[in-house]
């Protein structure tokens, strides 16, 4: 006689609960993920500063990190529905940074020469910014773009005039740009061929969405939208 109930084993039940929790929590999940070794089809992955684990393409760790692709140069991982490309030795935090996260305000102190420097991240990968109101976009060198795993050559090619010459640049869209507790999505970026600028320039494509207040040697950025 059919009762309408189905009994399953403990392992299947646990897997179903885990899948349900993953679907319910979504963006609330967060993990620090790093790649310490790369091979064709495999990568040595560390999650939340735990013990490094050799993973094969297609494998998912107990924390929910899945290795999508791996070569000797880079790995693509997926966690909480988000994908990230990591180079050898790179780390990232996935799941915690979203638009509107944090206080929406950061205060910077002037460094040498009166310049304002800010620790932050592009697409979840750490980088240091130099605040530059003269730059129309967030700008970085092709060397930095490669380190960040950006496919910048797929962007629109544009000529960029510098003090010494005109060089090639690529206009791209950055998924996320974070400075302190402020994270913005879909920020225009420019990648310049070569090693300049040595640090990423925090230009007006980010700063236009801020209210900027300078008081002596401090600069406060307050997110407007």
C-alpha positions, 0 to 999 in steps of 0.5 A: 500500500502506497503511503506517500512517504519515501525513506532514504539513507543517512548519507542521502539525507545529509546531502539533501540537507546540505544542498538545501542549505546552500540554496537558501544561504546563497550570497551569505556564504563566504570563504577565503580561497587560495591557490598554492600550486597549479598543474594541468587538470589539478590545483592545490587549494586552501580554504579558510586557511585550512590544510591545502588540498590537491583537487582535480577539475570537476571536484568539489571540496567539503566546503563547497569550492569547485575546481572548474578548470586548471592549467599550469598558469591559472585555475577557475574556481566556483563557490556560492554561485560565483566564479573566480580566476586565480593565478599561482599564489593568489587568494580571494574572498568569495561571497562576502563582498556585494553592492551595499556591503559594509558601512559605505564609508572609508577614511584615508590618510595622506601618505608621502607627497600628500597622495592618498593610498587605499587597500582594496580589491578588483574582482575579489583579488587584493590590490592597492589603489592610488586615488587619482581624480584626474583619471577618468576610469579605474586604471591599471597596467597590463602586468597587473591585469594579468596578475588579477586574471583579467581577460582585458584584451577582450575589451574595446581597444582605445588609444591612451595619451600619456606625457611621453607617447600614445599607448594602447589601452583596453576599456573593460568592465570590472565586476567588483571594485572594493575600497575599505568597506565600499564595494561597487559593481560594474565599474569601468576600467582601463588597462594600459599596455606595459607596467605603468601604472605600478599601482591601480589608479582609483579614477572617476568611474569609482569616485563619481559614485562617492561624496568626497570630503577632505579635511587636512591629511584625511579624505573620506569617501561616502558612497552615494549610490 
